[in-house]
Amino acid sequence: MTERKNITIMGAGLVGSLLSLYLAKRGHKVDIYERRPDMRKILLDGGRSINLALSDRGFKALRGIGIEEAVRKVAIPMHGRMMHDEQGNLTFQPYGKEGQSIYSVSRAGLNAALMDLSEPNPDITYHFNRQLLDLDLRQSKATLRNHETGELEELHTEMLFGADGAFSMVRNAMQKTERYNYSQSYLEYGYKELTIPPAEDGGWALEKNALHIWPRGNYMMIALPNIDGSFTCTLFFPYEGELSFESIKTDDDLLNFFLQTFPDAIPLMPDLAEDYFSNPIGSLVTVKCFPWSFEDKALLIGDACHAVVPFYGQGMNAGFEDITVLDQMLDTFDGDWESLFKKFERRRKPDADAIADLAVMNFIEMRDKVADPRFLLRKKIEGRINQQYPDKWIPLYSMVTFTDLPYSYALETGREQDKIMKKVMKHIKAVEDYDKPEVQKLLEKQLVKKEKLKGYQAEKV
């Protein structure tokens, strides 16, 4: 056991709450400060709660504190994508092999569960309604506003973790230090949350064990199942243009757009107009920065240092994996926190950048390609390759979602596999063509080249 620290965490969201459990398990005293009220007592504003897709990396972190199975019981497995075309025809695309699924879970429900687990711990204390206004990293001094009293409070921190999200105030303080690199980029798309309520019998109006997608080229809508029989829908739509948030101004505009674009969804959405015009438009931002730490005094974690768009379902999973990696590094910790922080940020930065790029790539796939017959054929062929060469070929989606291989390794390997697939697909017009001798010969030759590259990459990993 290293020296017991008094640790401050800014942000009581998913990452902050889970981090508190890991740090307390190692004997540290943790105080968590959150600008919002306690979400378990006050219903916070809706309309910005894209459902979460828990996958293997996230479950691994939950397993570390013994709540994986409890969370699985309140999550819904989604075995693949259910595509809805303009006529309402359905096509199902499995995510991986049989038994491989991602899990739809309520952001608020999971956050509340982590808080309920943390709060009884005598080494963890929550402080709600505390907004960080200013932070002096060198003096380890924070100024907060207590929203219950309106008064300012001064806080001296021994060690600080910034788990305060994409618009982190802790990171904002780091940006004022020398040689700090920071970038943020927004998609020209926003999102709006809509709802499909439960069916009259209390069940689900659509297939519940799937992530539903209405791909329409320049925009799309998705729907994830909830335990109560409802679906949380999200419309990803341009801010401006001929068909955009800007162009839909009235109930008639909205109805005409949905009749033309998502006709099978209309009967399932009785509150469409109310949801659409009352819920805010959310923005889609990618944040990259470096370094993530300041001396031995502060470390950023989760969205505070690597916010990503939601199209790979990996934002929370990546934040949880930060905690898993940090906890593993603490197993061999020698007491030098500054050195630990530097090793952690150097290890995680390439993977954070990789999942940011992968998330934008997957948006293009979900929006444009999933309805393309040629793309679907390619997916089937890739499945055959994986079946024939399970040790040599894992599809990119499976590497990201169903393994804990580093994101950077998955991205690099995925690019190599994409080059191979382009060569193979030149010789394939139907699934049966996969068995042709010339296709098999070409594939074997390409896999030999890939194995040589894999050896080089494995050394880096």
Stockholm file with secondary structure:
# STOCKHOLM 1.0

chainA/1-461         MTERKNITIMGAGLVGSLLSLYLAKRGHKVDIYERRPDMRKILLDGGRSINLALSDRGFKALRGIGIEEAVRKVAIPMHGRMMHDEQGNLTFQPYGKEGQSIYSVSRAGLNAALMDLSEPNPDITYHFNRQLLDLDLRQSKATLRNHETGELEELHTEMLFGADGAFSMVRNAMQKTERYNYSQSYLEYGYKELTIPPAEDGGWALEKNALHIWPRGNYMMIALPNIDGSFTCTLFFPYEGELSFESIKTDDDLLNFFLQTFPDAIPLMPDLAEDYFSNPIGSLVTVKCFPWSFEDKALLIGDACHAVVPFYGQGMNAGFEDITVLDQMLDTFDGDWESLFKKFERRRKPDADAIADLAVMNFIEMRDKVADPRFLLRKKIEGRINQQYPDKWIPLYSMVTFTDLPYSYALETGREQDKIMKKVMKHIKAVEDYDKPEVQKLLEKQLVKKEKLKGYQAEKV
#=GR chainA/1-461 SS CCCCCEEEEECCSHHHHHHHHHHHHTTCEEEEECSSCCTTTSCCCCSCCCCEEECHHHHHHHHTTTCHHHHHHTSEEECEEEEECTTCCEEEEESSSTTCCEEEECHHHHHHHHHHHHTTSTTEEEECSEEEEEEETTTTEEEEEETTTCCEEEEECSEEEECCCTTCHHHHHHTTSTTCEEEEEEEEEEEEEEEECCCTTSSCSSCSSSEEEEECSSCEEEEEECTTSCEEEEEEEESSSSSSTTTCCSHHHHHHHHHHHCTTTGGGCTTHHHHHHHSCCEEEEEEEEECCEETTTEEECTHHHHCCCGGGSCHHHHHHHHHHHHHHHHTTCCSCHHHHHHHHHHHHHHHHHHHHHHHHHHHHIIIIITTCHHHHHHHHHHHHHHHHCTTTCCCHHHHHHHCCSCHHHHHHHHHHHHHHHHHHHTTCSSGGGGGSHHHHHHHHHHHHHHHHHHHHHHHHC
#=GC SS_cons         CCCCCEEEEECCSHHHHHHHHHHHHTTCEEEEECSSCCTTTSCCCCSCCCCEEECHHHHHHHHTTTCHHHHHHTSEEECEEEEECTTCCEEEEESSSTTCCEEEECHHHHHHHHHHHHTTSTTEEEECSEEEEEEETTTTEEEEEETTTCCEEEEECSEEEECCCTTCHHHHHHTTSTTCEEEEEEEEEEEEEEEECCCTTSSCSSCSSSEEEEECSSCEEEEEECTTSCEEEEEEEESSSSSSTTTCCSHHHHHHHHHHHCTTTGGGCTTHHHHHHHSCCEEEEEEEEECCEETTTEEECTHHHHCCCGGGSCHHHHHHHHHHHHHHHHTTCCSCHHHHHHHHHHHHHHHHHHHHHHHHHHHHIIIIITTCHHHHHHHHHHHHHHHHCTTTCCCHHHHHHHCCSCHHHHHHHHHHHHHHHHHHHTTCSSGGGGGSHHHHHHHHHHHHHHHHHHHHHHHHC
//
